[in-house]
Amino acid sequence: MNRAIELADEFLTIGKRIVYTEGRNNPKQESYSTNTGGWEKGKLIVLVDEKALLQQAKLFQELYKIGTVV
């Protein structure tokens, strides 16, 4: 999961929550974006297989908050 967090950090401005995990026997752990991202002001295109569209709904909701989704 660390690599996924690092990748998401590249596109987010500082202080945005990337992910949190919580389990029955594990305390809640949160990961936030840092100031090391290099694509915070660039444009991002995401290609999604139509069969995976329902699983990607949350991703599109979050992307829409920071830009244009077509």
Secondary structure, DSSP 8 states (H G I E B T S, - for coil): -HHHHHHHHTTS-TT-EEEEE--SSS--EEEE--TT-S-TTS-------GGGTTTTHHHHHHHHHHS---
